[in-house]
Amino acid sequence: MLTNHLPRVTVAHLPTPLEPLPRLTAQIGGPELWVKRDDQTGLATGGNKARKLEFLVAEALQREADILITCGAQQSNHARQTAAAGARFGLDTMLVLRGEEPARMEGNLLLDHLLGAQIIWAGVDPPHEVASEIAQQLEAEGRRPYVVPYGGSNPVGASGYVAAMEELTAQCEKRGITFDHIVLASSSGGTQAGLVVAARATRFQGRVLGISIDLRVDELKAELSQLATATAAHLGLELALSPADFSVDDGYLGGGYGVVSDLERSAIETLARSEGLLLDPVYTGRAFGGLLDLLRDGGFQKHEKILFWHTGGTAALFGKPEVLPPS
């Protein structure tokens, strides 16, 4: 295993299921669709951040931290799972969230409070800058903060998806399956960067396609290549990755981050009613909507096998009632 030498704690329910989507495959007439269920990682309703936090929290404990600090949007899945990991290991958690406090506590935000996190509203200031200032203040007071990066996406966190790709490889070998494409939501970059590092190291022959959630292709590819190269170095691998090594589609940004459109609504409804699976309105809803659109436009061959890597976020559904299709 590429990550066996790294410090790691256990918070995720692994391995997550690898499941076919037979009804939806039949509805669209092929290609063959599968899903990797990282919405089933556990840790306060699941999601991809649990894999990253296994390595990030281990590093925090190794440094004898007593408080985790991270930042995100109001309905951040990452913030919710960081709060859960903090509670699991007896660490205080401080979440710096974008904007102003809303009138109602719903979705992920409700869970943040339930998990005991202290929430700071950044207002018009960049949340990562506020988090950095708070960490400095806490250090001056004698605390030992550990700042978890946005989305858990640094070389330590991305290592979780290096391990995840090895997990998938073992599942595929056991079942005799080979995927031509892996499709996922890509934003802060840690998930896609980790998968691509492992894909290169294990000679995976398929394509890892990131549906961008909020960044244009050039910007996201640049960030992915830097993060992946740093992750490989963190693991002791001699890999240098360039932007050309990443597949990204930014054609589904719509009205911007977190703005729910017919694309997300249709994707959420389609998967719920065909396979009984729930997507979230920000990440997996947009990514799966992009996948369905690419399927309609002939972006894949009928004989191919496609894996959608479900990165979770179910709790965000309950903070965005606008995801419901018109009655």
Buried (B, 14 or more C-beta within 10 A) or exposed (E): EBBEEBBBBEBBBBBBEBBBBEEBBEEBEBBBBBBBBBBBBBBBBBBBBBBBBBBBBBBBBEEEBBBBBBBBBBBBBBBBBBBBBBBBBEBBBBBBBBEEEEEEBBBBBBBBEBBEBBBBBBEEEEBBEBBBEBBEEBEEEEBEBBBBBBBBBBBBBBBBBBBBBBBBBEBBEEEEBEBBBBBBBBBBBBBBBBBBBBBBBBEBEBBBBBBBBBBEBEBBBBBBBBBBBBBBBBBEBEBEBEBEBBBBBBEBBBEEBBEBBEBBBBBBBBBEEBBEBBBBBBBBBBBBBBBBBBBEEEBBEEEBBBBBBBBBBBBBBBBBEEBEEEE
